[in-house]
């Protein structure tokens, strides 16, 4: 049997039909640069998946039997608790291999795609300084503890951009009636953050949020007024406030608003917010988890893994292009 005959056919078809023409070469890149590395790890994935499944059954059986014996027979809740801890530990141990492989598969998939697009990918970037700009313009709240991952940086035409995932937490302390203090960490934001630097200052500041119903009456603050959108369809989806009505109308075209809707969908999140300020656009989408390799219980060379990644990048590029087009039509400010 030839080497070709030994290659699984799960990833043989990489569909690029819904992507822009600039992604046409990725069928070849996938077959030549990405798929061989994934196939080489397939036997390891199968073994890790089998181990994870087996230990889930074993851990679940330990928990179930421990609860049954501890409560029904021995009348000792502590026995049930101990069994639960042991069973959970078995499950965690059994999943360690597949979790490690998922991280390595991410690198095998994301890094070649990013490199081909001229982008840099950093899985664990430490602090992403752009988050402070997101806070300044009001698209994320304040926080006391933060964690960042999956930073992508690059350039599209004349626009520099960075995309990263942020998990922001606030420290909250409560005191009960007996004076005992308890500290908890509450997630105030978890999702994707995007910064686009156009190197050309906007005339005003414009804020885009999801329609908040009753809370719309509080406006956008900072001297902003509600902007009227060209398309009533998007007025039902977004609330827009701006300090420059003329600029707002040129920027927030139906095409751009559709790109924002598409971005939210592709990022698999919600509650999108965007601010046009200075020379930058700061965008956040809550939820979603980009650049993950997908389920480890299907073949590693499944084409779906790369297709989803390409859609993520295409959505970002489409948004940049829509804003660039809107700015090119905008007249200079009156003297």
Secondary structure as the mmCIF struct_conf table of DSSP 4:
data_model
#
loop_
_struct_conf.conf_type_id
_struct_conf.id
_struct_conf.beg_label_comp_id
_struct_conf.beg_label_asym_id
_struct_conf.beg_label_seq_id
_struct_conf.end_label_comp_id
_struct_conf.end_label_asym_id
_struct_conf.end_label_seq_id
HELX_RH_AL_P HELX_RH_AL_P1 UNK A 3 UNK A 6
BEND BEND1 UNK A 7 UNK A 7
BEND BEND2 UNK A 9 UNK A 9
TURN_TY1_P TURN_TY1_P1 UNK A 10 UNK A 11
BEND BEND3 UNK A 12 UNK A 12
TURN_TY1_P TURN_TY1_P2 UNK A 17 UNK A 18
BEND BEND4 UNK A 19 UNK A 19
HELX_RH_3T_P HELX_RH_3T_P1 UNK A 21 UNK A 23
TURN_TY1_P TURN_TY1_P3 UNK A 24 UNK A 25
HELX_RH_AL_P HELX_RH_AL_P2 UNK A 26 UNK A 29
HELX_RH_PI_P HELX_RH_PI_P1 UNK A 30 UNK A 34
HELX_RH_AL_P HELX_RH_AL_P3 UNK A 35 UNK A 40
TURN_TY1_P TURN_TY1_P4 UNK A 41 UNK A 41
HELX_RH_AL_P HELX_RH_AL_P4 UNK A 42 UNK A 67
HELX_RH_PI_P HELX_RH_PI_P2 UNK A 68 UNK A 73
BEND BEND5 UNK A 74 UNK A 74
HELX_RH_AL_P HELX_RH_AL_P5 UNK A 77 UNK A 116
TURN_TY1_P TURN_TY1_P5 UNK A 117 UNK A 118
STRN STRN1 UNK A 120 UNK A 122
BEND BEND6 UNK A 123 UNK A 124
BEND BEND7 UNK A 126 UNK A 126
TURN_TY1_P TURN_TY1_P6 UNK A 129 UNK A 130
HELX_RH_AL_P HELX_RH_AL_P6 UNK A 131 UNK A 136
TURN_TY1_P TURN_TY1_P7 UNK A 137 UNK A 138
BEND BEND8 UNK A 139 UNK A 140
BEND BEND9 UNK A 144 UNK A 144
STRN STRN2 UNK A 145 UNK A 156
TURN_TY1_P TURN_TY1_P8 UNK A 157 UNK A 158
STRN STRN3 UNK A 159 UNK A 175
TURN_TY1_P TURN_TY1_P9 UNK A 177 UNK A 178
BEND BEND10 UNK A 179 UNK A 179
STRN STRN4 UNK A 181 UNK A 197
BEND BEND11 UNK A 199 UNK A 200
BEND BEND12 UNK A 203 UNK A 204
STRN STRN5 UNK A 206 UNK A 210
HELX_RH_3T_P HELX_RH_3T_P2 UNK A 213 UNK A 218
BEND BEND13 UNK A 221 UNK A 221
TURN_TY1_P TURN_TY1_P10 UNK A 222 UNK A 223
STRN STRN6 UNK A 225 UNK A 226
HELX_LH_PP_P HELX_LH_PP_P1 UNK A 227 UNK A 229
BEND BEND14 UNK A 230 UNK A 230
HELX_RH_AL_P HELX_RH_AL_P7 UNK A 232 UNK A 235
TURN_TY1_P TURN_TY1_P11 UNK A 236 UNK A 237
STRN STRN7 UNK A 238 UNK A 242
BEND BEND15 UNK A 243 UNK A 243
HELX_RH_AL_P HELX_RH_AL_P8 UNK A 245 UNK A 251
BEND BEND16 UNK A 252 UNK A 252
HELX_RH_AL_P HELX_RH_AL_P9 UNK A 254 UNK A 266
TURN_TY1_P TURN_TY1_P12 UNK A 267 UNK A 268
STRN STRN8 UNK A 270 UNK A 277
TURN_TY1_P TURN_TY1_P13 UNK A 278 UNK A 279
STRN STRN9 UNK A 280 UNK A 286
BEND BEND17 UNK A 287 UNK A 287
TURN_TY1_P TURN_TY1_P14 UNK A 290 UNK A 291
TURN_TY1_P TURN_TY1_P15 UNK A 296 UNK A 297
BEND BEND18 UNK A 298 UNK A 298
TURN_TY1_P TURN_TY1_P16 UNK A 300 UNK A 301
TURN_TY1_P TURN_TY1_P17 UNK A 303 UNK A 303
HELX_RH_AL_P HELX_RH_AL_P10 UNK A 304 UNK A 328
TURN_TY1_P TURN_TY1_P18 UNK A 329 UNK A 329
HELX_LH_PP_P HELX_LH_PP_P2 UNK A 330 UNK A 334
#
